């Protein structure tokens, strides 16, 4: 309580609106800067042997903590193959990729939903694949081909009602491709059946 007394309910409400809009503007500016830097070649990677298990667990823990802060009950699960090899990646950019995908799943999954991240080897051990699966709103068949385009958010009212810049997945796609990886999305196209975002990274090989 300040010298002017406690805030009224309306004042608290408007302060919350200001805070939310400030956060959204900050995300938009950051995403625009990232897109600009990537396309102008000003983002360079510093690849090194990286433990996917460590980064993925850290991201999951952070989003799980956020769900508690938001009082949004969610189930989180992580499946990682034993003796998973390290990948050749820039650790900060890899964290950005995984965090963006898990955050997306969190935003588009309703309360009491489930988010599962799985990590395993593919292509004879030359790559590691990361899947981020949710049982959220899902992606229509039409939107699946355009979901990685800049500013594209589709026409689904449930998606449009969720705050977002429409840049996150475009940034993720470019970062994955800079790592010589692949990324794609899968969904039945039916509302409420969720989606799976998957990407691959090359395994670190010491020559």
TIRO-2110 file (N, C-alpha, C; in Angstrom, 1 decimal):
// TIRO-2110
0.9, -1.2, 0.0, N, 1, A
0.0, 0.0, 0.0, CA, 1, A
0.9, 1.2, 0.0, C, 1, A
0.7, 2.2, -1.0, N, 2, A
1.5, 3.4, -1.1, CA, 2, A
0.8, 4.5, -0.3, C, 2, A
1.4, 5.7, -0.5, N, 3, A
0.9, 6.9, 0.2, CA, 3, A
-0.6, 7.2, -0.2, C, 3, A
-0.9, 6.8, -1.5, N, 4, A
-2.2, 7.2, -2.0, CA, 4, A
-3.2, 6.1, -1.7, C, 4, A
-2.8, 5.0, -1.0, N, 5, A
-3.7, 4.0, -0.6, CA, 5, A
-3.7, 2.8, -1.5, C, 5, A
-4.5, 1.8, -1.3, N, 6, A
-4.5, 0.6, -2.1, CA, 6, A
-5.1, 0.8, -3.4, C, 6, A
-4.7, 0.0, -4.4, N, 7, A
-5.2, 0.2, -5.8, CA, 7, A
-6.6, -0.4, -5.8, C, 7, A
-7.5, 0.2, -6.6, N, 8, A
-8.8, -0.3, -6.8, CA, 8, A
-8.8, -1.5, -7.7, C, 8, A
-9.9, -2.3, -7.8, N, 9, A
-9.9, -3.5, -8.6, CA, 9, A
-9.8, -3.1, -10.1, C, 9, A
-10.3, -1.9, -10.5, N, 10, A
-10.2, -1.5, -11.9, CA, 10, A
-8.7, -1.1, -12.2, C, 10, A
-8.1, -0.5, -11.2, N, 11, A
-6.7, -0.1, -11.4, CA, 11, A
-5.8, -1.3, -11.6, C, 11, A
-6.0, -2.3, -10.8, N, 12, A
-5.3, -3.5, -10.9, CA, 12, A
-5.5, -4.2, -12.2, C, 12, A
-6.8, -4.2, -12.7, N, 13, A
-7.1, -4.8, -14.0, CA, 13, A
-6.4, -4.1, -15.1, C, 13, A
-6.4, -2.7, -15.1, N, 14, A
-5.7, -2.0, -16.2, CA, 14, A
-4.2, -2.2, -16.1, C, 14, A
-3.6, -2.3, -14.9, N, 15, A
-2.2, -2.5, -14.8, CA, 15, A
-1.8, -3.9, -15.4, C, 15, A
-2.7, -4.8, -15.2, N, 16, A
-2.5, -6.2, -15.8, CA, 16, A
-2.5, -6.1, -17.3, C, 16, A
-3.4, -5.4, -17.8, N, 17, A
-3.5, -5.2, -19.3, CA, 17, A
-2.2, -4.5, -19.8, C, 17, A
-1.8, -3.5, -19.1, N, 18, A
-0.5, -2.8, -19.6, CA, 18, A
0.6, -3.8, -19.5, C, 18, A
0.7, -4.6, -18.4, N, 19, A
1.8, -5.5, -18.3, CA, 19, A
1.8, -6.5, -19.4, C, 19, A
0.6, -7.1, -19.7, N, 20, A
0.5, -8.1, -20.8, CA, 20, A
0.9, -7.5, -22.1, C, 20, A
0.4, -6.3, -22.4, N, 21, A
0.7, -5.7, -23.7, CA, 21, A
2.2, -5.3, -23.9, C, 21, A
2.8, -5.0, -22.7, N, 22, A
4.2, -4.7, -22.8, CA, 22, A
5.0, -5.9, -23.0, C, 22, A
4.6, -7.0, -22.4, N, 23, A
5.3, -8.3, -22.7, CA, 23, A
5.2, -8.7, -24.1, C, 23, A
4.0, -8.6, -24.7, N, 24, A
3.7, -9.0, -26.1, CA, 24, A
4.6, -8.1, -27.0, C, 24, A
4.7, -6.8, -26.7, N, 25, A
5.4, -5.9, -27.6, CA, 25, A
6.9, -6.3, -27.5, C, 25, A
7.4, -6.6, -26.3, N, 26, A
8.8, -7.0, -26.1, CA, 26, A
9.1, -8.3, -27.0, C, 26, A
8.2, -9.2, -26.9, N, 27, A
8.4, -10.5, -27.7, CA, 27, A
8.4, -10.1, -29.2, C, 27, A
7.5, -9.3, -29.6, N, 28, A
7.4, -8.9, -31.1, CA, 28, A
8.7, -8.3, -31.5, C, 28, A
9.2, -7.3, -30.7, N, 29, A
10.5, -6.6, -31.1, CA, 29, A
11.6, -7.6, -31.1, C, 29, A
11.7, -8.5, -30.1, N, 30, A
12.8, -9.5, -30.1, CA, 30, A
12.7, -10.4, -31.3, C, 30, A
11.5, -10.8, -31.7, N, 31, A
11.3, -11.7, -32.8, CA, 31, A
11.7, -11.0, -34.1, C, 31, A
11.3, -9.8, -34.3, N, 32, A
11.6, -9.0, -35.5, CA, 32, A
13.2, -8.8, -35.6, C, 32, A
13.8, -8.5, -34.5, N, 33, A
15.3, -8.4, -34.5, CA, 33, A
15.9, -9.7, -34.9, C, 33, A
15.4, -10.8, -34.4, N, 34, A
16.0, -12.1, -34.7, CA, 34, A
15.9, -12.4, -36.2, C, 34, A
14.7, -12.2, -36.7, N, 35, A
14.4, -12.4, -38.1, CA, 35, A
15.4, -11.6, -39.0, C, 35, A
15.5, -10.3, -38.6, N, 36, A
16.4, -9.4, -39.4, CA, 36, A
17.8, -9.9, -39.3, C, 36, A
18.3, -10.3, -38.1, N, 37, A
19.7, -10.7, -38.0, CA, 37, A
19.9, -12.0, -38.8, C, 37, A
19.0, -12.9, -38.7, N, 38, A
19.2, -14.2, -39.4, CA, 38, A
19.3, -13.9, -40.9, C, 38, A
18.3, -13.2, -41.5, N, 39, A
18.3, -12.9, -42.9, CA, 39, A
19.4, -12.1, -43.4, C, 39, A
20.0, -11.3, -42.5, N, 40, A
21.2, -10.5, -43.0, CA, 40, A
22.5, -11.2, -42.7, C, 40, A
22.4, -12.4, -42.1, N, 41, A
23.6, -13.1, -41.8, CA, 41, A
24.4, -12.7, -40.6, C, 41, A
23.7, -11.9, -39.8, N, 42, A
24.4, -11.3, -38.6, CA, 42, A
24.3, -12.3, -37.4, C, 42, A
23.5, -13.4, -37.5, N, 43, A
23.5, -14.4, -36.5, CA, 43, A
24.4, -15.5, -36.9, C, 43, A
25.5, -15.8, -36.2, N, 44, A
26.4, -16.9, -36.5, CA, 44, A
26.3, -17.9, -35.4, C, 44, A
26.4, -19.1, -35.7, N, 45, A
26.3, -20.2, -34.7, CA, 45, A
27.7, -20.5, -34.2, C, 45, A
27.7, -21.0, -32.9, N, 46, A
29.0, -21.4, -32.3, CA, 46, A
28.7, -22.9, -31.9, C, 46, A
28.7, -23.8, -32.9, N, 47, A
28.4, -25.2, -32.7, CA, 47, A
29.5, -25.9, -31.8, C, 47, A
29.0, -26.8, -31.0, N, 48, A
29.8, -27.6, -30.1, CA, 48, A
29.0, -28.8, -29.6, C, 48, A
29.7, -29.8, -29.0, N, 49, A
29.0, -30.9, -28.5, CA, 49, A
28.0, -30.5, -27.4, C, 49, A
26.7, -30.8, -27.6, N, 50, A
25.7, -30.3, -26.6, CA, 50, A
24.9, -31.5, -26.2, C, 50, A
24.6, -31.5, -24.9, N, 51, A
23.7, -32.6, -24.3, CA, 51, A
22.2, -32.1, -24.5, C, 51, A
21.5, -32.8, -25.3, N, 52, A
20.1, -32.4, -25.5, CA, 52, A
19.3, -32.7, -24.2, C, 52, A
19.7, -33.7, -23.5, N, 53, A
18.9, -34.1, -22.3, CA, 53, A
19.0, -32.9, -21.3, C, 53, A
20.1, -32.3, -21.1, N, 54, A
20.3, -31.3, -20.1, CA, 54, A
19.4, -30.0, -20.5, C, 54, A
19.5, -29.6, -21.7, N, 55, A
18.8, -28.4, -22.2, CA, 55, A
17.3, -28.7, -22.2, C, 55, A
16.8, -29.9, -22.6, N, 56, A
15.4, -30.2, -22.7, CA, 56, A
14.8, -30.2, -21.3, C, 56, A
15.5, -30.9, -20.4, N, 57, A
15.0, -30.9, -19.0, CA, 57, A
14.8, -29.5, -18.4, C, 57, A
15.8, -28.7, -18.7, N, 58, A
15.8, -27.3, -18.1, CA, 58, A
14.6, -26.5, -18.7, C, 58, A
14.4, -26.7, -20.0, N, 59, A
13.2, -26.0, -20.6, CA, 59, A
11.9, -26.5, -20.1, C, 59, A
11.8, -27.8, -19.9, N, 60, A
10.6, -28.4, -19.4, CA, 60, A
10.3, -27.9, -18.0, C, 60, A
11.4, -27.9, -17.2, N, 61, A
11.2, -27.4, -15.8, CA, 61, A
10.7, -26.0, -15.7, C, 61, A
11.3, -25.1, -16.6, N, 62, A
10.9, -23.7, -16.6, CA, 62, A
9.4, -23.5, -17.0, C, 62, A
9.0, -24.3, -18.0, N, 63, A
7.6, -24.1, -18.5, CA, 63, A
6.6, -24.7, -17.4, C, 63, A
7.1, -25.8, -16.8, N, 64, A
6.3, -26.4, -15.7, CA, 64, A
6.1, -25.4, -14.5, C, 64, A
7.2, -24.7, -14.2, N, 65, A
7.1, -23.7, -13.2, CA, 65, A
6.2, -22.6, -13.6, C, 65, A
6.2, -22.2, -14.8, N, 66, A
5.3, -21.2, -15.3, CA, 66, A
3.9, -21.6, -15.2, C, 66, A
3.6, -22.9, -15.5, N, 67, A
2.2, -23.3, -15.4, CA, 67, A
1.7, -23.2, -13.9, C, 67, A
2.6, -23.4, -13.0, N, 68, A
2.2, -23.3, -11.6, CA, 68, A
1.9, -21.8, -11.2, C, 68, A
2.8, -20.9, -11.7, N, 69, A
2.6, -19.5, -11.5, CA, 69, A
1.3, -19.0, -12.1, C, 69, A
1.0, -19.5, -13.3, N, 70, A
-0.2, -19.1, -14.0, CA, 70, A
-1.4, -19.8, -13.5, C, 70, A
-1.2, -20.8, -12.5, N, 71, A
-2.3, -21.6, -12.0, CA, 71, A
-3.1, -22.3, -13.1, C, 71, A
-2.3, -22.8, -14.1, N, 72, A
-2.8, -23.6, -15.2, CA, 72, A
-2.3, -25.0, -15.1, C, 72, A
-3.2, -25.9, -14.6, N, 73, A
-2.8, -27.3, -14.4, CA, 73, A
-2.5, -27.9, -15.7, C, 73, A
-1.3, -28.5, -15.8, N, 74, A
-0.8, -29.2, -17.0, CA, 74, A
0.0, -30.4, -16.6, C, 74, A
-0.1, -31.4, -17.5, N, 75, A
0.8, -32.6, -17.3, CA, 75, A
2.0, -32.5, -18.3, C, 75, A
3.2, -32.7, -17.8, N, 76, A
4.4, -32.7, -18.6, CA, 76, A
5.1, -34.0, -18.5, C, 76, A
5.6, -34.5, -19.6, N, 77, A
6.3, -35.8, -19.6, CA, 77, A
7.5, -35.6, -20.6, C, 77, A
8.6, -36.3, -20.3, N, 78, A
9.8, -36.3, -21.1, CA, 78, A
10.3, -37.7, -21.2, C, 78, A
10.5, -38.1, -22.5, N, 79, A
11.1, -39.4, -22.8, CA, 79, A
12.4, -39.2, -23.6, C, 79, A
13.5, -39.7, -23.0, N, 80, A
14.8, -39.6, -23.7, CA, 80, A
15.4, -40.9, -23.8, C, 80, A
15.9, -41.3, -24.9, N, 81, A
16.6, -42.6, -25.1, CA, 81, A
17.9, -42.6, -24.3, C, 81, A
18.1, -43.8, -23.7, N, 82, A
19.3, -43.9, -22.9, CA, 82, A
20.5, -43.8, -23.7, C, 82, A
21.6, -43.3, -23.2, N, 83, A
22.9, -43.1, -23.8, CA, 83, A
22.7, -42.3, -25.1, C, 83, A
21.9, -41.3, -25.1, N, 84, A
21.7, -40.4, -26.2, CA, 84, A
23.0, -39.7, -26.6, C, 84, A
23.4, -39.7, -27.9, N, 85, A
24.6, -39.0, -28.2, CA, 85, A
24.5, -37.5, -28.2, C, 85, A
25.6, -36.8, -28.0, N, 86, A
25.5, -35.3, -28.1, CA, 86, A
25.3, -34.9, -29.5, C, 86, A
24.7, -33.7, -29.7, N, 87, A
24.5, -33.1, -31.0, CA, 87, A
25.4, -32.0, -31.2, C, 87, A
25.6, -31.7, -32.5, N, 88, A
26.5, -30.5, -32.9, CA, 88, A
25.6, -29.3, -33.0, C, 88, A
25.6, -28.4, -32.0, N, 89, A
24.7, -27.3, -32.0, CA, 89, A
25.2, -26.1, -31.2, C, 89, A
24.7, -25.0, -31.5, N, 90, A
24.9, -23.8, -30.7, CA, 90, A
24.0, -23.9, -29.5, C, 90, A
24.5, -24.0, -28.3, N, 91, A
23.6, -24.3, -27.1, CA, 91, A
22.6, -23.3, -26.8, C, 91, A
22.9, -22.0, -27.0, N, 92, A
21.9, -20.9, -26.8, CA, 92, A
20.8, -21.0, -27.8, C, 92, A
21.1, -21.2, -29.1, N, 93, A
20.1, -21.2, -30.2, CA, 93, A
19.3, -22.5, -30.1, C, 93, A
19.9, -23.6, -29.6, N, 94, A
19.2, -24.8, -29.4, CA, 94, A
18.2, -24.7, -28.3, C, 94, A
18.6, -24.0, -27.3, N, 95, A
17.6, -23.7, -26.2, CA, 95, A
16.5, -22.9, -26.7, C, 95, A
16.8, -21.9, -27.5, N, 96, A
15.7, -21.0, -28.1, CA, 96, A
14.7, -21.9, -28.9, C, 96, A
15.2, -22.8, -29.7, N, 97, A
14.4, -23.7, -30.6, CA, 97, A
13.4, -24.5, -29.7, C, 97, A
14.0, -25.2, -28.7, N, 98, A
13.2, -26.1, -27.9, CA, 98, A
12.2, -25.3, -27.0, C, 98, A
12.7, -24.2, -26.5, N, 99, A
11.8, -23.3, -25.6, CA, 99, A
10.6, -22.8, -26.4, C, 99, A
10.9, -22.4, -27.7, N, 100, A
9.8, -21.8, -28.5, CA, 100, A
8.7, -22.9, -28.8, C, 100, A
9.2, -24.1, -29.1, N, 101, A
8.2, -25.2, -29.4, CA, 101, A
7.4, -25.6, -28.2, C, 101, A
8.1, -25.7, -27.0, N, 102, A
7.4, -26.1, -25.8, CA, 102, A
6.5, -25.0, -25.3, C, 102, A
6.9, -23.7, -25.4, N, 103, A
6.1, -22.6, -25.1, CA, 103, A
4.8, -22.5, -26.0, C, 103, A
5.0, -22.8, -27.3, N, 104, A
3.9, -22.9, -28.2, CA, 104, A
2.9, -23.9, -27.8, C, 104, A
3.4, -25.1, -27.4, N, 105, A
2.5, -26.2, -27.0, CA, 105, A
1.7, -25.7, -25.7, C, 105, A
2.4, -25.1, -24.8, N, 106, A
1.8, -24.6, -23.6, CA, 106, A
0.7, -23.6, -23.9, C, 106, A
0.9, -22.7, -24.8, N, 107, A
-0.1, -21.6, -25.0, CA, 107, A
-1.3, -22.2, -25.7, C, 107, A
-1.1, -23.2, -26.6, N, 108, A
-2.2, -23.7, -27.4, CA, 108, A
-2.9, -24.9, -26.9, C, 108, A
-2.5, -25.3, -25.6, N, 109, A
-3.1, -26.4, -25.0, CA, 109, A
-3.9, -26.0, -23.8, C, 109, A
-5.2, -26.4, -23.7, N, 110, A
-6.0, -25.9, -22.6, CA, 110, A
-5.6, -26.5, -21.3, C, 110, A
-6.1, -25.9, -20.2, N, 111, A
-5.9, -26.4, -18.9, CA, 111, A
-6.2, -27.9, -18.8, C, 111, A
-5.4, -28.6, -18.0, N, 112, A
-5.4, -30.1, -17.8, CA, 112, A
-5.0, -30.8, -19.0, C, 112, A
-4.3, -30.2, -19.9, N, 113, A
-3.8, -30.8, -21.1, CA, 113, A
-2.5, -31.5, -20.8, C, 113, A
-1.9, -32.1, -21.8, N, 114, A
-0.7, -32.9, -21.7, CA, 114, A
0.3, -32.5, -22.8, C, 114, A
1.6, -32.2, -22.4, N, 115, A
2.7, -31.9, -23.3, CA, 115, A
3.7, -32.9, -23.1, C, 115, A
4.1, -33.6, -24.1, N, 116, A
5.2, -34.6, -24.1, CA, 116, A
6.3, -34.3, -25.0, C, 116, A
7.5, -34.3, -24.5, N, 117, A
8.7, -34.2, -25.4, CA, 117, A
9.4, -35.5, -25.4, C, 117, A
9.8, -36.0, -26.6, N, 118, A
10.5, -37.2, -26.7, CA, 118, A
11.8, -36.9, -27.6, C, 118, A
12.9, -37.6, -27.2, N, 119, A
14.1, -37.4, -27.9, CA, 119, A
14.7, -38.8, -28.2, C, 119, A
15.1, -39.0, -29.5, N, 120, A
15.7, -40.3, -29.8, CA, 120, A
16.5, -40.2, -31.1, C, 120, A
17.3, -41.2, -31.3, N, 121, A
18.2, -41.3, -32.5, CA, 121, A
17.4, -41.7, -33.7, C, 121, A
17.8, -41.2, -34.9, N, 122, A
17.2, -41.6, -36.2, CA, 122, A
18.3, -41.7, -37.2, C, 122, A
17.9, -42.2, -38.4, N, 123, A
18.8, -42.3, -39.5, CA, 123, A
20.1, -43.0, -39.2, C, 123, A
20.0, -44.2, -38.5, N, 124, A
21.1, -45.0, -38.2, CA, 124, A
22.1, -44.3, -37.2, C, 124, A
21.6, -43.4, -36.4, N, 125, A
22.4, -42.8, -35.4, CA, 125, A
23.1, -41.5, -35.9, C, 125, A
22.8, -41.1, -37.1, N, 126, A
23.4, -39.9, -37.7, CA, 126, A
22.8, -38.6, -37.2, C, 126, A
21.5, -38.7, -36.8, N, 127, A
20.7, -37.6, -36.3, CA, 127, A
20.0, -37.9, -35.0, C, 127, A
19.6, -36.9, -34.3, N, 128, A
18.7, -37.0, -33.2, CA, 128, A
17.4, -36.3, -33.5, C, 128, A
16.3, -36.9, -33.2, N, 129, A
15.0, -36.2, -33.5, CA, 129, A
14.3, -35.8, -32.2, C, 129, A
13.8, -34.6, -32.1, N, 130, A
13.1, -34.1, -30.9, CA, 130, A
11.6, -33.9, -31.4, C, 130, A
10.7, -34.5, -30.6, N, 131, A
9.3, -34.3, -30.9, CA, 131, A
8.6, -33.5, -29.7, C, 131, A
7.8, -32.5, -30.0, N, 132, A
7.1, -31.8, -29.0, CA, 132, A
5.6, -32.0, -29.3, C, 132, A
4.9, -32.8, -28.5, N, 133, A
3.5, -33.2, -28.8, CA, 133, A
2.6, -32.7, -27.7, C, 133, A
1.4, -32.2, -28.2, N, 134, A
0.4, -31.7, -27.2, CA, 134, A
-1.0, -32.2, -27.6, C, 134, A
-1.9, -32.0, -26.7, N, 135, A
-3.3, -32.4, -27.1, CA, 135, A
-4.2, -31.1, -27.1, C, 135, A
-3.6, -30.0, -27.7, N, 136, A
-4.2, -28.7, -27.7, CA, 136, A
-5.1, -28.6, -28.9, C, 136, A
-5.2, -27.3, -29.5, N, 137, A
-6.2, -27.0, -30.5, CA, 137, A
-5.9, -27.7, -31.8, C, 137, A
-4.7, -28.1, -32.1, N, 138, A
-4.4, -28.8, -33.3, CA, 138, A
-4.1, -27.8, -34.5, C, 138, A
-3.8, -28.3, -35.6, N, 139, A
-3.5, -27.5, -36.8, CA, 139, A
-4.3, -28.0, -38.0, C, 139, A
-5.1, -27.2, -38.7, N, 140, A
-5.9, -27.6, -39.8, CA, 140, A
-4.9, -28.1, -40.9, C, 140, A
-5.4, -29.0, -41.8, N, 141, A
-4.6, -29.5, -42.9, CA, 141, A
-4.1, -28.3, -43.8, C, 141, A
-4.9, -27.3, -44.0, N, 142, A
-4.5, -26.2, -44.8, CA, 142, A
-3.4, -25.4, -44.2, C, 142, A
-3.5, -25.2, -42.9, N, 143, A
-2.5, -24.4, -42.2, CA, 143, A
-1.1, -25.1, -42.0, C, 143, A
-1.1, -26.4, -42.1, N, 144, A
0.1, -27.2, -41.9, CA, 144, A
1.2, -26.8, -42.9, C, 144, A
0.8, -26.5, -44.1, N, 145, A
1.8, -26.1, -45.1, CA, 145, A
2.4, -24.7, -44.9, C, 145, A
1.7, -23.9, -44.2, N, 146, A
2.1, -22.5, -44.0, CA, 146, A
2.5, -22.1, -42.6, C, 146, A
2.4, -23.1, -41.7, N, 147, A
2.6, -22.7, -40.3, CA, 147, A
4.0, -22.1, -40.0, C, 147, A
5.0, -22.4, -40.8, N, 148, A
6.3, -21.9, -40.6, CA, 148, A
6.6, -20.6, -41.3, C, 148, A
5.5, -20.0, -42.0, N, 149, A
5.7, -18.8, -42.7, CA, 149, A
5.6, -17.6, -41.7, C, 149, A
6.3, -16.5, -42.0, N, 150, A
6.3, -15.3, -41.1, CA, 150, A
4.9, -14.7, -41.0, C, 150, A
4.5, -14.4, -39.8, N, 151, A
3.2, -13.8, -39.5, CA, 151, A
1.9, -14.6, -39.8, C, 151, A
2.1, -15.9, -40.2, N, 152, A
1.0, -16.7, -40.5, CA, 152, A
0.4, -17.3, -39.3, C, 152, A
-0.9, -17.1, -39.0, N, 153, A
-1.5, -17.7, -37.8, CA, 153, A
-2.7, -18.5, -38.1, C, 153, A
-3.1, -18.6, -39.4, N, 154, A
-4.3, -19.4, -39.8, CA, 154, A
-5.5, -18.6, -39.5, C, 154, A
-6.7, -19.4, -39.7, N, 155, A
-8.0, -18.8, -39.5, CA, 155, A
-8.7, -19.3, -38.3, C, 155, A
-8.2, -20.3, -37.6, N, 156, A
-8.9, -20.9, -36.5, CA, 156, A
-9.1, -19.9, -35.4, C, 156, A
-10.4, -19.7, -35.0, N, 157, A
-10.6, -18.7, -33.9, CA, 157, A
-9.9, -19.0, -32.6, C, 157, A
-9.7, -20.3, -32.3, N, 158, A
-9.0, -20.7, -31.1, CA, 158, A
-7.6, -20.3, -31.1, C, 158, A
-7.0, -20.4, -32.3, N, 159, A
-5.6, -20.0, -32.5, CA, 159, A
-5.4, -18.5, -32.4, C, 159, A
-6.3, -17.8, -33.1, N, 160, A
-6.3, -16.3, -33.2, CA, 160, A
-6.6, -15.7, -31.8, C, 160, A
-7.3, -16.4, -31.0, N, 161, A
-7.6, -15.9, -29.6, CA, 161, A
-6.4, -16.0, -28.7, C, 161, A
-5.4, -16.7, -29.1, N, 162, A
-4.2, -16.9, -28.3, CA, 162, A
-3.1, -15.9, -28.7, C, 162, A
-2.5, -15.2, -27.7, N, 163, A
-1.5, -14.1, -28.1, CA, 163, A
-0.3, -14.8, -28.8, C, 163, A
0.2, -14.1, -29.8, N, 164, A
1.4, -14.5, -30.5, CA, 164, A
1.7, -13.6, -31.6, C, 164, A
3.0, -13.6, -32.0, N, 165, A
3.5, -12.7, -33.0, CA, 165, A
3.4, -13.3, -34.4, C, 165, A
3.3, -14.6, -34.6, N, 166, A
3.3, -15.2, -35.9, CA, 166, A
4.8, -15.3, -36.4, C, 166, A
5.8, -15.1, -35.6, N, 167, A
7.2, -15.1, -36.0, CA, 167, A
8.0, -16.2, -35.4, C, 167, A
7.5, -16.7, -34.3, N, 168, A
8.3, -17.7, -33.5, CA, 168, A
8.6, -19.0, -34.3, C, 168, A
7.7, -19.6, -35.0, N, 169, A
8.0, -20.8, -35.8, CA, 169, A
8.8, -20.5, -37.0, C, 169, A
8.7, -19.3, -37.6, N, 170, A
9.5, -18.9, -38.7, CA, 170, A
11.0, -18.8, -38.3, C, 170, A
11.2, -18.3, -37.1, N, 171, A
12.6, -18.2, -36.5, CA, 171, A
13.1, -19.6, -36.2, C, 171, A
12.3, -20.4, -35.6, N, 172, A
12.7, -21.8, -35.3, CA, 172, A
13.1, -22.5, -36.5, C, 172, A
12.3, -22.4, -37.6, N, 173, A
12.6, -23.1, -38.8, CA, 173, A
14.0, -22.7, -39.4, C, 173, A
14.2, -21.4, -39.4, N, 174, A
15.5, -20.9, -39.9, CA, 174, A
16.7, -21.3, -39.0, C, 174, A
16.5, -21.3, -37.7, N, 175, A
17.6, -21.8, -36.8, CA, 175, A
17.9, -23.3, -37.0, C, 175, A
16.8, -24.1, -37.1, N, 176, A
17.0, -25.5, -37.3, CA, 176, A
17.8, -25.7, -38.6, C, 176, A
17.4, -25.0, -39.7, N, 177, A
18.1, -25.2, -41.0, CA, 177, A
19.5, -24.7, -40.9, C, 177, A
19.8, -23.7, -40.1, N, 178, A
21.2, -23.2, -40.0, CA, 178, A
22.0, -24.3, -39.3, C, 178, A
21.4, -25.2, -38.5, N, 179, A
22.0, -26.3, -37.9, CA, 179, A
22.1, -27.6, -38.8, C, 179, A
21.7, -27.4, -40.0, N, 180, A
21.6, -28.5, -41.0, CA, 180, A
20.6, -29.6, -40.6, C, 180, A
19.5, -29.1, -39.9, N, 181, A
18.5, -30.0, -39.5, CA, 181, A
17.2, -29.8, -40.3, C, 181, A
16.2, -30.6, -40.0, N, 182, A
14.9, -30.5, -40.7, CA, 182, A
13.8, -30.3, -39.6, C, 182, A
12.7, -29.7, -40.0, N, 183, A
11.6, -29.4, -39.0, CA, 183, A
10.3, -29.6, -39.8, C, 183, A
9.3, -30.1, -39.1, N, 184, A
8.0, -30.3, -39.7, CA, 184, A
6.9, -30.4, -38.6, C, 184, A
5.6, -30.3, -39.0, N, 185, A
4.5, -30.4, -38.1, CA, 185, A
3.5, -31.4, -38.6, C, 185, A
2.9, -32.1, -37.6, N, 186, A
1.9, -33.1, -37.9, CA, 186, A
0.7, -32.9, -37.1, C, 186, A
-0.5, -33.0, -37.7, N, 187, A
-1.8, -32.9, -36.9, CA, 187, A
-2.9, -33.6, -37.7, C, 187, A
-3.9, -34.1, -37.1, N, 188, A
-5.0, -34.7, -37.8, CA, 188, A
-5.8, -33.7, -38.5, C, 188, A
-5.7, -32.5, -38.1, N, 189, A
-6.5, -31.4, -38.7, CA, 189, A
-7.8, -31.2, -38.0, C, 189, A
-8.1, -32.0, -37.0, N, 190, A
-9.3, -31.9, -36.3, CA, 190, A
-9.0, -31.1, -35.0, C, 190, A
-9.9, -30.1, -34.7, N, 191, A
-9.8, -29.3, -33.5, CA, 191, A
-9.8, -30.1, -32.3, C, 191, A
-8.8, -29.8, -31.4, N, 192, A
-8.7, -30.5, -30.1, CA, 192, A
-7.9, -31.8, -30.1, C, 192, A
-7.4, -32.2, -31.3, N, 193, A
-6.6, -33.5, -31.3, CA, 193, A
-5.1, -33.2, -31.2, C, 193, A
-4.7, -31.9, -31.0, N, 194, A
-3.3, -31.6, -30.8, CA, 194, A
-2.5, -31.7, -32.0, C, 194, A
-1.2, -31.5, -31.8, N, 195, A
-0.2, -31.5, -32.9, CA, 195, A
1.2, -32.0, -32.4, C, 195, A
2.0, -32.3, -33.3, N, 196, A
3.4, -32.8, -33.0, CA, 196, A
4.3, -31.9, -33.9, C, 196, A
5.3, -31.2, -33.2, N, 197, A
6.3, -30.5, -34.0, CA, 197, A
7.6, -31.3, -33.8, C, 197, A
8.3, -31.7, -34.9, N, 198, A
9.5, -32.5, -34.8, CA, 198, A
10.6, -31.8, -35.5, C, 198, A
11.8, -31.9, -35.0, N, 199, A
13.0, -31.5, -35.8, CA, 199, A
14.2, -32.4, -35.5, C, 199, A
15.1, -32.3, -36.4, N, 200, A
16.3, -33.2, -36.3, CA, 200, A
17.6, -32.3, -36.2, C, 200, A
18.6, -32.9, -35.6, N, 201, A
19.9, -32.2, -35.5, CA, 201, A
21.0, -33.3, -35.8, C, 201, A
22.1, -32.9, -36.4, N, 202, A
23.1, -33.9, -36.7, CA, 202, A
23.8, -34.2, -35.4, C, 202, A
24.2, -35.5, -35.3, N, 203, A
25.0, -36.0, -34.1, CA, 203, A
26.4, -35.5, -34.2, C, 203, A
27.0, -35.1, -33.1, N, 204, A
28.3, -34.6, -33.0, CA, 204, A
29.3, -35.8, -33.3, C, 204, A
30.2, -35.6, -34.3, N, 205, A
31.1, -36.6, -34.6, CA, 205, A
32.5, -36.1, -34.5, C, 205, A
33.4, -36.7, -33.7, N, 206, A
34.7, -36.2, -33.6, CA, 206, A
35.6, -36.9, -34.6, C, 206, A
36.2, -36.0, -35.4, N, 207, A
37.1, -36.6, -36.5, CA, 207, A
38.5, -36.6, -36.1, C, 207, A
END
